[in-house]
Amino acid sequence: MKIQTQYSYEKTWTTTNEPDILRVIEEEIGDADPKGTLSYIKEAIKTGKVITVGSCRFKMERVGK
């Protein structure tokens, strides 16, 4: 699964690797279980949802752009 991120001030989505996603989550929520938050994000975006954590949004990359 590829995850895309977008900060509230950005116009485009960026495919982001897992270590960078964990870093983003830590920046947004501190050290309040970033790995647990990432697990939640992965489950939620499987259904096509966009999840917001702080000022960053997460979604699953669509195949066949």
C-alpha positions as CSV (number, residue, x, y, z in Angstrom):
1,M,0.0,0.0,0.0
2,K,1.4,3.4,-1.0
3,I,0.3,6.4,1.1
4,Q,0.1,9.9,-0.1
5,T,0.4,13.0,2.1
6,Q,-0.7,16.6,1.7
7,Y,-0.2,19.5,4.2
8,S,-3.0,22.0,4.4
9,Y,-0.9,24.6,2.6
10,E,0.0,22.3,-0.3
11,K,-2.0,21.8,-3.5
12,T,-0.6,18.4,-4.6
13,W,-0.4,15.0,-3.0
14,T,3.0,13.3,-2.5
15,T,3.7,9.6,-2.2
16,T,5.5,9.2,1.1
17,N,7.5,6.3,2.6
18,E,6.7,4.9,6.0
19,P,9.7,6.3,7.9
20,D,8.8,9.8,6.7
21,I,5.1,9.3,7.5
22,L,6.1,8.3,11.1
23,R,8.2,11.5,11.3
24,V,5.2,13.6,10.1
25,I,2.9,12.0,12.6
26,E,5.5,12.7,15.4
27,E,5.7,16.3,14.3
28,E,1.9,16.7,14.3
29,I,1.0,14.8,17.5
30,G,4.2,14.5,19.5
31,D,5.2,11.1,20.7
32,A,1.6,9.9,21.4
33,D,2.1,6.4,19.7
34,P,3.0,7.3,16.1
35,K,3.0,3.6,15.1
36,G,-0.5,3.1,16.5
37,T,-1.7,6.2,14.6
38,L,-0.1,4.9,11.4
39,S,-1.9,1.5,11.8
40,Y,-5.2,3.4,12.2
41,I,-4.4,5.5,9.1
42,K,-3.7,2.4,7.1
43,E,-6.9,0.7,8.0
44,A,-9.0,3.8,7.5
45,I,-7.7,4.8,4.1
46,K,-8.3,1.3,2.7
47,T,-11.9,2.3,2.3
48,G,-11.0,5.5,0.4
49,K,-11.2,7.9,3.3
50,V,-8.9,10.8,3.8
51,I,-7.5,11.0,7.3
52,T,-6.3,14.3,8.8
53,V,-3.7,14.4,11.6
54,G,-2.9,17.9,12.6
55,S,-2.2,19.9,9.4
56,C,-1.4,16.8,7.3
57,R,-3.8,14.6,5.3
58,F,-3.3,11.0,4.4
59,K,-4.9,8.9,1.6
60,M,-4.1,5.7,-0.3
61,E,-2.5,6.2,-3.7
62,R,-4.9,5.2,-6.4
63,V,-3.7,2.7,-9.0
64,G,-4.0,3.7,-12.7
65,K,-3.6,7.4,-12.5
